[in-house]
Amino acid sequence: MRQGITGRSKYVDIKGGGIVKTNAKKVAFISDVHGNSAGLEAVLQDIEHYQVDELISLGDMFIGVDPRGVITLLREWIAEHHVHFTGIKGNAESYLLTPHREQLPEYGLDWAEPVANIVDWCESRLTKEELAWIRSWPLISRWQNACLVHDSPLDRIQVETASNPLLRPEHREWFFHGPGIAHDLSAVAQEPFFAYMEENDYAYLFCGHSHQPFVYEKAGRVICSTGSAGASLDGNWRPAWVLLDTSLGGAESISIHRVEYDLTKIYRLIDENPDYPSLMERPGMAQAFKKWYTTGYYWAVFIPGMLPDFELGFEVEDIE
């Protein structure tokens, strides 16, 4: 395998990993848009240059300031470009589709009610037909010789096998929020994921959840995180997406792409939605969100005293 940086993309040539058996020659992967329609728009415009045959979303698309804009943009783009689409639910979609959310505070989860308020707000901006479309997405799927999942297949096993006599089955996702696959795992920590892939005959594992794009490789098997197409958390504000290209005469490549966009568009969405519950939690939230999108560092970094052990290392001026 060769890794390097060419322009704005990281390329990985896969040796012996097996060709994804699909008619699609070029496949784009996105994840973790989190209601940032401005970021998604830029990502989809970038994807257009590569003439992909298929678009795969790995979840956490709609919970954010503009769920209506995200779902409208996504569906119109799919129809206009005649690409096949596959959707995977993330934890945010699971929260969005959870019934009886009013019962969550009874479990004593401090964060359940605030998150439920966010989910209620987003749900009210989507139609029943749109929610039914999202509900049709699986939580994990085999796609040719690839595993598609938002967090990780081991997280999915934990959620499905978790048992609590006081817990309604439909509320499991709220209690077992999986860590996913981190960008900085040691070879030893990566091993359980590669063992799962070997056991289930997967050449690839594509995931999101960490909001940080990366590639791990071992013995021809590849784990790839798509990063975030709207809410980066790796100190790089540019939305990310991944291209799997099998059109290279027998060779295969995975490339990680970063895209610049007009940040005033997401600033405007924040200003136009002051009732978005996260923005009402405490003073300064709108500024914190804007600084998150500007820097690629989570909003809590910009609320005094919230993350006292974290040092950003530079100043970020307030944003109009």
C-alpha positions in Angstrom: 0.0 0.0 0.0 1.2 3.5 -0.7 0.0 6.6 1.2 0.8 10.2 0.3 -0.7 13.6 -0.1 -1.5 14.8 -3.6 -3.2 18.2 -3.8 -6.0 18.1 -1.3 -6.5 14.3 -1.3 -4.9 11.3 0.4 -4.5 8.4 -1.9 -4.3 4.7 -0.9 -3.5 2.1 -3.5 -4.9 -1.2 -2.3 -3.0 -4.4 -3.1 -4.7 -7.7 -2.6 -7.8 -6.3 -1.0 -10.2 -7.7 -3.5 -12.3 -5.7 -6.0 -15.6 -4.4 -4.8 -18.0 -6.4 -7.0 -20.3 -3.8 -8.3 -21.2 -2.1 -11.5 -20.3 1.2 -10.0 -16.7 2.2 -10.9 -16.6 5.3 -8.8 -18.4 5.5 -5.4 -18.5 8.6 -3.1 -18.9 8.3 0.6 -20.2 11.0 2.9 -21.1 11.1 6.6 -21.8 13.4 9.6 -23.3 16.4 7.8 -25.2 17.3 10.9 -27.6 19.7 9.3 -25.0 21.8 7.5 -26.6 22.1 4.1 -23.9 24.7 3.1 -21.1 22.2 3.7 -23.0 19.4 2.0 -23.7 21.6 -1.1 -20.0 22.2 -1.5 -19.2 18.5 -1.1 -21.8 17.4 -3.6 -20.5 20.0 -6.1 -17.0 18.6 -5.6 -18.2 15.0 -6.1 -19.8 16.1 -9.5 -16.3 16.5 -10.9 -15.6 12.8 -10.5 -18.7 11.5 -12.3 -19.5 8.9 -9.6 -22.0 6.1 -10.2 -23.0 5.7 -6.5 -23.4 7.9 -3.4 -23.3 6.2 0.0 -24.2 8.1 3.2 -22.9 6.7 6.5 -25.3 8.6 8.7 -25.7 11.5 11.1 -27.0 13.7 8.3 -29.9 15.6 9.6 -29.5 16.6 13.3 -28.4 20.2 13.1 -29.5 23.7 12.1 -30.9 22.9 8.7 -32.3 19.3 8.4 -34.9 20.5 5.8 -32.1 21.9 3.6 -30.0 18.8 3.9 -32.6 16.3 2.9 -34.0 18.4 0.1 -30.5 19.0 -1.3 -29.5 15.4 -1.0 -32.6 13.9 -2.7 -32.6 16.5 -5.5 -28.9 15.9 -6.2 -29.4 12.1 -6.3 -32.3 12.5 -8.8 -30.6 15.1 -11.0 -27.4 13.1 -11.3 -29.0 9.7 -11.6 -26.7 8.0 -9.1 -27.6 5.0 -7.0 -27.9 5.9 -3.4 -27.4 3.8 -0.2 -28.1 5.2 3.2 -26.9 3.9 6.6 -28.5 5.2 9.8 -26.2 6.8 12.4 -26.9 7.3 16.0 -28.5 10.7 15.1 -31.0 9.0 12.8 -31.7 6.4 15.5 -32.5 9.2 17.9 -34.7 10.9 15.3 -36.7 7.8 14.8 -37.0 6.8 18.5 -40.6 6.5 19.7 -41.7 7.5 23.1 -38.8 10.0 23.6 -40.8 11.7 26.4 -39.9 8.7 28.6 -36.2 9.1 28.2 -35.7 11.4 31.2 -37.2 8.7 33.4 -34.0 6.7 33.0 -32.0 9.5 34.8 -30.0 10.5 31.7 -28.9 14.1 32.3 -28.5 14.7 28.6 -31.6 12.9 27.4 -34.0 15.7 27.6 -31.8 18.4 25.9 -31.0 15.9 23.1 -34.6 14.9 22.8 -35.5 18.6 22.4 -33.0 18.9 19.5 -34.4 15.8 17.9 -38.0 17.1 18.3 -37.0 20.3 16.6 -35.4 18.5 13.7 -38.3 16.0 13.3 -40.8 18.9 13.1 -39.0 20.1 10.0 -39.2 16.8 8.1 -42.2 15.2 6.5 -43.6 11.8 7.3 -42.5 10.6 3.9 -39.0 11.8 4.5 -38.8 10.2 7.9 -40.1 6.9 6.3 -37.2 7.2 3.8 -34.7 7.6 6.5 -36.3 4.7 8.5 -35.7 2.4 5.5 -31.9 2.8 5.9 -30.2 -0.1 7.8 -27.8 0.4 10.8 -25.2 -1.8 9.2 -25.0 -3.4 5.8 -22.8 -5.6 3.6 -22.2 -3.8 0.3 -20.4 -6.2 -2.0 -17.2 -7.0 0.0 -17.5 -4.0 2.2 -19.0 -3.4 5.6 -21.0 -0.1 5.8 -21.6 1.2 9.3 -21.8 4.6 11.0 -19.8 3.8 14.2 -18.4 0.3 14.1 -19.6 -3.2 13.7 -18.5 -4.0 17.2 -20.7 -1.1 18.5 -23.6 -2.5 16.6 -23.1 -5.9 18.4 -23.0 -4.1 21.7 -26.3 -2.3 21.1 -28.0 -5.4 19.9 -26.9 -7.6 22.8 -27.2 -5.0 25.6 -29.7 -6.1 28.2 -31.4 -4.0 30.8 -34.8 -5.0 32.3 -35.7 -1.4 32.9 -34.8 -0.3 29.4 -37.2 -0.3 26.4 -35.5 -1.9 23.4 -36.2 1.2 21.3 -34.1 3.3 23.7 -31.0 1.2 23.6 -29.2 3.6 21.3 -29.5 6.4 23.9 -27.7 4.2 26.5 -25.0 2.6 24.4 -23.5 5.4 22.3 -20.6 3.6 20.7 -17.2 5.1 20.5 -16.8 4.1 16.8 -13.3 3.8 15.4 -10.8 6.5 16.4 -8.3 8.1 14.1 -5.3 7.5 16.4 -5.7 3.8 17.3 -2.5 1.7 17.8 -2.1 -1.4 15.7 -3.1 -3.5 18.7 -6.3 -1.5 19.1 -7.1 -1.8 15.4 -6.9 -5.6 15.6 -10.5 -6.4 16.8 -11.9 -4.6 13.8 -9.6 -6.4 11.3 -10.4 -9.7 13.1 -14.1 -8.9 12.5 -13.5 -8.2 8.9 -11.5 -11.4 8.4 -14.2 -13.5 10.2 -16.9 -12.0 8.0 -14.9 -11.9 4.7 -14.8 -8.1 4.3 -12.1 -6.4 2.3 -13.3 -3.0 3.3 -14.9 -1.3 6.3 -16.3 2.2 5.7 -17.5 4.2 8.7 -18.1 7.7 10.0 -18.9 8.9 13.5 -15.4 10.2 14.5 -15.7 13.3 12.2 -12.0 12.7 11.3 -11.0 11.1 8.0 -8.4 8.4 8.0 -7.3 5.0 6.5 -6.0 1.9 8.3 -4.7 -1.0 6.3 -3.6 -4.5 7.2 -2.9 -7.5 4.9 -5.0 -6.1 2.1 -7.9 -5.2 4.3 -8.8 -1.5 4.6 -10.7 0.5 7.2 -11.7 4.0 6.0 -13.4 6.8 8.0 -15.0 9.4 5.7 -14.6 12.2 8.2 -17.4 14.8 8.3 -19.1 16.5 5.3 -20.4 19.3 7.5 -19.0 19.4 11.1 -15.3 18.5 11.2 -13.5 17.8 14.4 -9.9 17.4 13.4 -8.8 21.0 13.4 -9.5 21.3 9.6 -12.7 23.2 9.0 -13.1 21.9 5.4 -15.8 19.2 4.9 -14.5 15.8 3.9 -15.7 13.0 1.6 -14.1 9.8 0.3 -13.9 8.4 -3.3 -13.5 4.7 -4.0 -12.3 4.4 -7.6 -12.2 0.9 -9.2 -12.0 2.3 -12.8 -8.2 2.2 -12.9 -7.6 -0.9 -15.0 -7.5 -3.4 -12.2 -6.1 -1.1 -9.5 -8.2 0.4 -6.8 -7.8 3.6 -4.8 -9.4 5.4 -1.9 -8.9 9.1 -1.7 -9.9 11.5 1.0 -11.0 14.9 -0.3 -11.4 18.2 1.6 -13.5 21.0 0.2 -13.6 24.7 0.9 -17.0 26.5 1.0 -18.5 29.9 1.8 -18.7 29.9 5.6 -21.0 32.9 5.6 -23.7 30.4 4.5 -23.5 28.4 7.6 -23.3 31.5 9.7 -26.5 32.7 8.1 -28.2 29.4 8.9 -27.2 29.7 12.5 -28.6 33.3 12.7 -31.8 32.3 10.9 -32.5 29.5 13.4 -32.1 31.0 16.9 -34.7 28.6 18.2 -32.5 25.6 17.4 -32.3 24.1 20.9 -28.5 23.8 21.1 -28.2 27.5 20.4 -30.5 28.2 23.4 -28.6 26.1 26.0 -26.4 28.9 27.3 -25.1 32.3 26.4 -22.6 32.4 23.6 -23.7 29.3 21.8 -24.3 30.9 18.4 -20.7 32.3 18.4 -19.4 28.9 19.6 -21.1 27.1 16.7 -19.7 29.6 14.2 -16.2 29.2 15.6 -16.6 25.4 15.4 -17.4 25.6 11.7 -14.6 28.1 11.2 -11.8 26.1 12.9 -12.8 22.4 12.9 -12.8 22.4 16.7 -15.9 21.4 18.7 -18.1 24.3 19.9 -17.5 23.4 23.6 -13.9 24.6 23.2 -15.3 28.2 22.8 -17.5 28.2 25.9 -15.4 29.5 28.9 -14.8 26.8 31.5 -16.5 24.0 29.6 -13.3 22.2 28.6 -10.8 23.6 31.0 -8.1 21.1 30.2 -8.1 21.8 26.4 -5.8 24.5 25.1 -6.7 25.7 21.6 -3.4 27.6 21.1 -4.7 30.5 19.1 -7.4 33.1 19.4 -10.6 33.2 17.3 -12.3 36.5 17.0 -16.1 36.8 17.3 -17.9 36.3 14.0 -20.7 38.5 12.7 
